[in-house]
Structures are given as C-alpha cells and as structure tokens.
Amino acid sequence: MDPVDPVDPVDTLDPDATDADAEAVRRLSDRQEIADLCGRYATALDTKDWALLESCFAPAPVFVHPGGWRTTERVQTYAWRDGNRAVVAR
C-alpha cells in the first residue's frame, strides 16, 4: 500500500477563508488520517504484515499511565502463533 503524499489542506484554502473554515478543513483532514491509520492497522493484522503493524505506531512512544507515571521504554508487541504468544516487535 503506497501512502498518499500529505498535503496540508489548510495551505490550499482560499486566502479569504475564515478561521472557522480552516478549522473545519483541518478537522476533516485529521479524521481522514485516523480512518486511514485504522485501515492500515486492520490490514496489517489480517495479513500478518508485522512491519506494517509496527508502522502504525509512533517510533518513540511515551506511555502515560492513568495514575500519572510515564515510561518511554519500548513495549513489546505480541501476536498469537500456533496457540503461543510470540514477540513480533520490540
């Protein structure tokens, strides 16, 4: 799957557009990016394409626990293979 070159839709707006128009366009663009990400994630799981699955996540994530503690330690990604849990990314 080839990603589409991102174009900032706000930069292509008419100069007379209002801030509300620009915000509406940005919101729609953000929603589409999220939908595309969900599609890539589902495709990666369905096809067992672990590289594609890993590309759905930030390269240096920060996990913030609801209790307040944070970690930047890379969390292992697991998948079930033949009834056993196997590490697919670190």
Sine and cosine of phi, psi and omega as CSV:
sin_phi,cos_phi,sin_psi,cos_psi,sin_omega,cos_omega
0.00,0.00,0.87,-0.50,0.01,-1.00
-1.00,0.01,0.82,-0.57,0.03,-1.00
-0.93,0.36,0.53,-0.85,0.05,-1.00
-0.99,0.17,0.65,-0.76,0.05,-1.00
-0.88,0.48,0.81,-0.58,-0.02,-1.00
-0.95,0.32,0.70,-0.72,0.09,-1.00
-0.81,-0.59,0.79,-0.61,0.02,-1.00
-0.96,0.29,0.94,-0.33,-0.08,-1.00
-0.89,0.45,-0.42,0.91,0.00,-1.00
-0.93,0.37,-0.55,0.84,0.01,-1.00
-0.93,0.36,-0.34,0.94,-0.04,-1.00
-0.99,-0.12,0.04,1.00,-0.01,-1.00
-0.95,0.31,0.40,-0.91,0.13,-0.99
-0.86,0.51,0.70,-0.72,-0.01,-1.00
-0.86,0.50,-0.35,0.94,0.00,-1.00
-1.00,0.05,0.02,1.00,-0.01,-1.00
-0.92,0.39,0.52,-0.85,-0.01,-1.00
-0.99,0.12,0.24,-0.97,0.06,-1.00
-0.88,0.48,-0.57,0.82,0.02,-1.00
-0.91,0.42,-0.63,0.78,0.05,-1.00
-0.90,0.44,-0.70,0.71,0.00,-1.00
-0.88,0.47,-0.67,0.74,0.01,-1.00
-0.91,0.42,-0.64,0.77,0.01,-1.00
-0.90,0.44,-0.67,0.74,0.02,-1.00
-0.91,0.41,-0.69,0.73,0.00,-1.00
-0.89,0.46,-0.66,0.75,0.01,-1.00
-0.88,0.47,-0.69,0.73,0.03,-1.00
-0.91,0.42,-0.64,0.77,0.04,-1.00
-0.89,0.45,-0.69,0.73,0.02,-1.00
-0.88,0.47,-0.67,0.74,0.02,-1.00
-0.88,0.47,-0.65,0.76,0.00,-1.00
-0.92,0.39,-0.63,0.78,0.05,-1.00
-0.88,0.47,-0.64,0.77,0.03,-1.00
-0.91,0.41,-0.67,0.74,0.03,-1.00
-0.88,0.47,-0.67,0.74,0.04,-1.00
-0.88,0.47,-0.67,0.74,0.03,-1.00
-0.88,0.47,-0.69,0.72,0.03,-1.00
-0.87,0.49,-0.64,0.77,0.04,-1.00
-0.90,0.44,-0.69,0.72,0.04,-1.00
-0.90,0.45,-0.66,0.76,0.00,-1.00
-0.88,0.47,-0.75,0.67,0.00,-1.00
-0.90,0.43,-0.66,0.75,0.03,-1.00
-0.88,0.47,-0.69,0.73,0.01,-1.00
-0.87,0.49,-0.68,0.73,0.02,-1.00
-0.92,0.39,-0.69,0.72,-0.03,-1.00
-0.90,0.44,-0.61,0.79,-0.07,-1.00
-0.99,-0.12,-0.04,1.00,-0.04,-1.00
0.84,0.54,0.62,0.79,0.04,-1.00
-1.00,-0.01,1.00,-0.01,-0.15,-0.99
-0.93,0.37,-0.51,0.86,0.05,-1.00
-0.92,0.40,-0.66,0.75,0.05,-1.00
-0.90,0.43,-0.64,0.76,0.04,-1.00
-0.87,0.50,-0.73,0.69,-0.01,-1.00
-0.90,0.44,-0.53,0.85,-0.01,-1.00
-0.94,0.34,-0.20,0.98,0.03,-1.00
-0.98,0.19,-0.13,0.99,-0.06,-1.00
-0.90,-0.44,0.42,-0.91,0.03,-1.00
-0.89,0.45,0.59,-0.81,-0.03,-1.00
-0.92,0.40,-0.47,0.88,0.01,-1.00
-0.72,-0.69,0.96,0.29,-0.07,-1.00
-0.95,0.32,0.43,-0.90,0.12,-0.99
-0.86,-0.52,0.86,-0.51,0.03,-1.00
-1.00,-0.07,0.82,-0.58,0.05,-1.00
-0.92,-0.40,0.93,-0.37,0.01,-1.00
-0.95,0.31,0.58,-0.82,0.03,-1.00
-0.81,0.58,-0.42,0.91,0.04,-1.00
-0.97,0.23,-0.16,0.99,0.08,-1.00
0.93,-0.36,-0.33,0.94,-0.03,-1.00
-0.98,0.21,0.47,-0.88,-0.06,-1.00
-0.82,-0.57,0.47,-0.88,0.13,-0.99
-0.55,-0.84,0.58,-0.81,0.10,-1.00
-0.95,-0.33,0.08,1.00,0.01,-1.00
-0.89,0.45,0.71,-0.70,-0.02,-1.00
-0.92,0.40,0.81,-0.59,-0.01,-1.00
-1.00,0.01,0.68,-0.73,0.01,-1.00
-0.96,0.28,0.61,-0.79,0.07,-1.00
-0.98,-0.19,0.76,-0.65,-0.04,-1.00
-0.90,-0.43,0.45,-0.89,0.14,-0.99
-0.65,-0.76,0.43,-0.90,0.03,-1.00
-1.00,-0.03,0.84,-0.55,0.05,-1.00
-0.79,-0.61,0.84,-0.54,0.02,-1.00
0.79,0.61,0.63,0.78,0.05,-1.00
0.98,0.18,0.01,1.00,0.01,-1.00
-0.88,-0.48,0.57,-0.82,0.03,-1.00
-0.98,0.21,0.74,-0.67,-0.01,-1.00
-0.76,-0.65,0.61,-0.79,0.04,-1.00
-0.97,0.23,0.78,-0.62,0.05,-1.00
-0.93,-0.38,-0.28,0.96,0.05,-1.00
-0.41,-0.91,0.52,-0.85,0.07,-1.00
-0.77,-0.64,0.00,0.00,0.00,0.00
